[in-house]
Amino acid sequence: MRWKRTIQLLDVHCEGEIGKVAIGGVPKIPGNTIAEQMNYLNTKDDSLRRFLCLEPRGAPIGSVNLLLPAKHPEADWGFVILQPDQAHASSGSNSICVTTALLESGIVEMKEPETVVTLDTAAGLVRAVATCRDGRCERVKLTLVPSFVHELDVALETARWGRITLDLCYGGIFYALVDAEPLGLRIEPGQARALVEAGMEIKEQINREMPVVHPEIPEISGVAYVMFRSKDEDGAVRTCTTMWPGRADRSPCGTGSSANLAALHARGLAKVGDVFKSRSIIGSEFEASIAAETTVAGKPAIIPTISGRGFTFGLHQVALDPFDPLGEGFALTDVWGEAAAGIARSRTAG
């Protein structure tokens, strides 16, 4: 077999959300920082993302994490998150997947009872403390990048629901946080389709009307996701992060939970040391807490921590036949939904 490209992927999920980790065959990506490398993948050459995330090698669900040499001197490894729409800067569930992959593959030596791994991301350094026993990574606690409020109680006039209010917050990427109940939605598996359709519609309108840019990292701009939230009877925050091209995050969403912590803190509903349970649409859980207060470009901010579990479930290799006319990947609206119409077929298809 004369393959043009091969990449080895370790299959990992974090609390139900798939985050495959490319542990071998990742090509060199230009850029002096992880943020510059992410920007290159988004603006200069999207072929690697299309190759890994679109059909016939990819699927609408999950992410592929590119394991990269760290650019920051304090980091062990760097990574960029690839999803069908673009490369993303930060993710709690994917940070847990990457940490689990590094330790259980032996790329980073596992030390019991704890191993500390520092990850270099486009959003900044993430510190992962892994609880390890009998050769496996049992749990990972992340100290994520500073999270802050961009604006609370933003009014948005919508065609479907009239005026709704939302919080624009940053947790490693920008989120619109929307309470589900006023829109007639419930965060439960049977409502997944209704939630993602609403989330995609709201996200598109927000990015059209309300541009946001990180004050210190210009490569991070725009609302990446809409996260719906509600409260369970036991006080846990129930979350559903909606993602392109129209699917629900299976995990409780680490960066979204961090953004929500920033909103709670700004309203005086959370303080340093408080621990919250964040529960996903399928019932899996993170523990979310505020480790410290800080500032970002003069804005009040918090240092969030997220704790959850990652599990390996496979190892495989993907390859590119140089004669494959569908080498650049494609997506059809039957499975991917109407949002995928712009990439309905490969640019190289006959």
Buried (B, 14 or more C-beta within 10 A) or exposed (E): EEEEBEBBBBBBBBBBBBBBBBBEEBEEBEBEBBBBBBBBBBEEEBBBBBBBBBBEBBBBBBBBBBBBEBBBEEBBBBBBBBBBBBBBBBBBBBBBBBBBBBBBBEBBEBEEEEBEBBBBBBBBBBBBBBBBEEEBBBBBBBBBBBBBBBEBEBEBEEEEBEEBEBBBBBBBBBBBBBBBEEBEBBBBEEBBEBBBBBBBBBBBBBBEEBEBEBBEBEBBBBBBBBBBBBEEEEEBBBBBBBBBBBBBBBBBBBBBBBBBBBBBBBEEEBEEEEEBBBBBBBBBBBBBBBBEEEEBEEBBBBBBBBBBBBBBEEEEEBBBEEEBEBBBBBBEEEEBBEBBEEBEBBEEEE
